[in-house]
Amino acid sequence: MTILKELMVYKNLFNRLFFSLLICALYFIAFNNKQLIFLFGSIIYSLILYEVFKYFKKYFKLILFYLISSYLSFILYFFIFFDKLIFNIFVLTIIFFDSFSYLSGKFFGKNVIFKLLSPKKTLEGYLGGILFTNFFLITYFLLFQLEFNTLKLIIILNLIILISIIGDLIESYFKRKNNIKDSSQYLPGHGGYFDRFDSFIASIIFLTIFSLI
């Protein structure tokens, strides 16, 4: 039984990494095409809405308002404030933080900090995600000597991390109220599209407000 459980954990880890890499590959294929990135994002929002209409019954109007607000922020950002460097920092921060938090939590997680909302989220997972994301992104910018203020980079990426955590907890709250574990089973290792892009949904609202300021 223990061996079977361990095999399931590694299978889930493999699926999660595989689909994370696939999503990253799709993004970087569209990397230099603003319209293609917008189309990709719009398709994702459509898939999330489909999941919400199909599986979320309680707080439906509130969830719908949240998603529409996020999508309108996404449109506003892309057609008024879009900056490729900032947006790539945004995307990489979410990807790195999610991946490193998951790995740190899987291998070192002991202290659960949001038991009622998300019992699998641990202090060790969050700390690992924060530390590794900061390390790799700052190192990346310094190595390639990209023209971006280091202090500004640290502030932006850590604010994105904070909002990403909030976005994850918001989605967990909606799932908990609807008595479901995952928003769907369409993405092996992740659950559904709402599960996978919960951080993006909240963070794009922040990025648009940040751009306004």
Phi, psi and omega per residue, in radians:
M1 nan -0.736 3.132
T2 -1.124 -0.736 3.138
I3 -1.104 -0.745 3.132
L4 -1.087 -0.711 3.130
K5 -1.122 -0.729 3.122
E6 -1.130 -0.695 3.116
L7 -1.106 -0.674 3.118
M8 -1.148 -0.660 3.112
V9 -1.095 -0.801 -3.125
Y10 -1.230 -0.578 3.075
K11 -1.138 -0.753 3.114
N12 -1.105 -0.702 3.113
L13 -1.112 -0.772 3.119
F14 -1.072 -0.816 3.134
N15 -1.064 -0.731 -3.127
R16 -1.116 -0.802 3.138
L17 -1.146 -0.719 -3.130
F18 -1.071 -0.849 -3.109
F19 -1.273 -0.486 3.035
S20 -1.125 -0.781 3.113
L21 -1.136 -0.649 3.118
L22 -1.119 -0.784 3.117
I23 -1.112 -0.729 3.093
C24 -1.064 -0.749 -3.136
A25 -1.076 -0.759 3.124
L26 -1.098 -0.707 3.118
Y27 -1.112 -0.806 -3.076
F28 -1.301 -0.322 2.978
I29 -1.152 -0.662 -3.137
A30 -1.565 0.092 -2.988
F31 -0.823 -0.785 -3.067
N32 -1.739 0.206 -3.111
N33 -2.175 1.740 -3.087
K34 -1.004 -0.737 -3.116
Q35 -1.145 -0.646 3.140
L36 -1.206 -0.680 3.078
I37 -1.084 -0.758 3.138
F38 -1.111 -0.724 3.114
L39 -1.102 -0.781 3.122
F40 -1.034 -0.794 3.125
G41 -1.110 -0.705 -3.138
S42 -1.127 -0.683 3.094
I43 -1.099 -0.738 3.114
I44 -1.058 -0.801 3.108
Y45 -1.046 -0.686 3.124
S46 -1.093 -0.711 3.131
L47 -1.188 -0.651 3.091
I48 -1.145 -0.746 3.099
L49 -1.066 -0.683 3.097
Y50 -1.049 -0.786 3.111
E51 -1.057 -0.760 -3.113
V52 -1.111 -0.792 3.121
F53 -1.098 -0.591 -3.059
K54 -1.472 -0.682 -2.953
Y55 -2.020 -0.305 -3.066
F56 -1.824 1.979 -3.114
K57 -1.817 -0.732 3.141
K58 -1.479 2.522 -3.115
Y59 1.014 0.488 -3.058
F60 -1.025 -0.815 -3.112
K61 -1.117 -0.676 3.122
L62 -1.160 -0.758 3.105
I63 -1.092 -0.744 3.137
L64 -1.087 -0.755 3.103
F65 -1.067 -0.752 3.129
Y66 -1.055 -0.813 -3.112
L67 -1.208 -0.707 3.114
I68 -1.133 -0.708 3.093
S69 -1.060 -0.727 3.127
S70 -1.151 -0.776 -3.110
Y71 -1.174 -0.659 3.078
L72 -1.129 -0.650 3.060
S73 -1.115 -0.723 3.098
F74 -1.029 -0.808 3.123
I75 -1.117 -0.832 -3.134
L76 -1.031 -0.772 -3.139
Y77 -1.098 -0.812 -3.044
F78 -1.186 -0.596 -3.049
F79 -1.717 -0.141 3.127
I80 -2.171 -0.755 -2.969
F81 -1.940 0.022 -2.963
F82 -0.944 2.225 3.046
D83 -2.342 2.060 -3.004
K84 -1.060 -0.721 -3.123
L85 -1.132 -0.835 3.130
I86 -1.080 -0.752 -3.100
F87 -1.154 -0.626 3.106
N88 -1.212 -0.636 3.024
I89 -1.045 -0.776 3.138
F90 -1.007 -0.919 -3.106
V91 -1.141 -0.816 -3.114
L92 -1.103 -0.681 3.122
T93 -1.063 -0.807 -3.138
I94 -1.109 -0.786 -3.132
I95 -1.111 -0.856 -3.107
F96 -1.113 -0.798 -3.089
F97 -1.128 -0.766 3.136
D98 -1.090 -0.793 -3.092
S99 -1.169 -0.847 -3.099
F100 -1.243 -0.551 3.068
S101 -1.142 -0.757 -3.135
Y102 -1.090 -0.834 -3.114
L103 -1.156 -0.765 3.125
S104 -1.102 -0.717 3.122
G105 -1.160 -0.686 -3.128
K106 -1.120 -0.758 -3.019
F107 -1.660 -0.441 -3.065
F108 -2.199 -0.117 -3.035
G109 -1.155 2.234 3.109
K110 -2.335 -0.694 -3.019
N111 -1.752 1.778 3.108
V112 -1.279 2.337 -3.056
I113 -2.025 -0.223 3.082
F114 -2.258 1.111 -3.004
K115 -1.008 -0.722 -3.062
L116 -1.285 -0.571 -3.086
L117 -1.657 -0.836 -3.040
S118 -2.522 1.527 -3.009
P119 -1.147 -0.189 3.139
K120 -1.653 -0.129 -3.126
K121 -1.485 2.174 -3.096
T122 -2.071 2.788 3.090
L123 -1.058 -0.740 -3.132
E124 -1.106 -0.658 3.111
G125 -1.100 -0.844 3.139
Y126 -1.102 -0.792 -3.128
L127 -1.095 -0.742 3.099
G128 -1.081 -0.745 3.117
G129 -1.086 -0.772 -3.137
I130 -1.126 -0.849 -3.084
L131 -1.125 -0.861 -3.106
F132 -1.182 -0.650 3.127
T133 -1.125 -0.808 3.098
N134 -1.069 -0.799 -3.095
F135 -1.067 -0.908 -3.048
F136 -1.205 -0.705 -3.110
L137 -1.256 -0.723 3.108
I138 -1.143 -0.740 3.099
T139 -1.065 -0.751 3.134
Y140 -1.023 -0.824 -3.114
F141 -1.195 -0.631 3.122
L142 -1.243 -0.734 -3.131
L143 -1.104 -0.746 -3.101
F144 -1.601 0.065 3.060
Q145 0.860 0.801 3.109
L146 -1.258 2.465 -3.070
E147 -1.351 1.485 -3.132
F148 -2.676 2.322 -3.125
N149 -1.100 2.186 -3.059
T150 -1.085 -0.735 3.133
L151 -1.108 -0.742 3.116
K152 -1.097 -0.692 3.113
L153 -1.052 -0.825 -3.116
I154 -1.082 -0.748 -3.138
I155 -1.112 -0.846 -3.088
I156 -1.101 -0.860 -3.043
L157 -1.177 -0.560 3.120
N158 -1.358 -0.504 3.002
L159 -1.189 -0.690 3.089
I160 -1.102 -0.717 3.094
I161 -1.041 -0.794 -3.139
L162 -1.045 -0.823 -3.132
I163 -1.191 -0.564 3.092
S164 -1.075 -0.739 3.104
I165 -1.088 -0.772 3.127
I166 -1.089 -0.747 3.124
G167 -1.068 -0.707 3.111
D168 -1.124 -0.714 -3.131
L169 -1.236 -0.608 3.085
I170 -1.085 -0.818 3.140
E171 -1.133 -0.671 3.091
S172 -1.092 -0.674 3.111
Y173 -1.095 -0.800 3.134
F174 -1.098 -0.692 3.103
K175 -1.152 -0.754 -3.127
R176 -1.055 -0.746 -3.137
K177 -1.175 -0.455 3.136
N178 -1.716 0.117 3.099
N179 0.957 0.747 3.072
I180 -2.196 2.582 -3.120
K181 -1.456 -0.764 -3.142
D182 -2.248 2.703 -3.136
S183 -1.201 -0.405 3.002
S184 -3.027 -2.988 3.078
Q185 -2.120 0.497 -3.048
Y186 -1.351 -0.354 3.129
L187 -2.116 1.685 -3.131
P188 -0.920 2.288 -3.133
G189 1.595 -0.331 -3.120
H190 -2.010 -0.521 -3.002
G191 1.814 -1.896 3.140
G192 -2.164 -3.033 -3.117
Y193 -1.233 -0.609 3.082
F194 -1.121 -0.693 3.084
D195 -1.098 -0.757 -3.026
R196 -1.272 -0.632 -3.030
F197 -1.924 0.351 -3.134
D198 -1.050 -0.660 3.130
S199 -1.188 -0.702 3.138
F200 -1.113 -0.734 -3.085
I201 -0.991 -0.785 3.130
A202 -1.340 -0.703 -3.014
S203 -1.228 -0.531 3.132
I204 -1.188 -0.510 3.053
I205 -1.131 -0.807 3.100
F206 -1.052 -0.804 -3.097
L207 -1.070 -0.666 3.121
T208 -1.185 -0.766 3.100
I209 -1.116 -0.723 3.105
F210 -1.048 -0.711 3.134
S211 -1.177 -0.620 3.084
L212 -1.102 -0.712 -3.128
I213 -1.220 nan nan
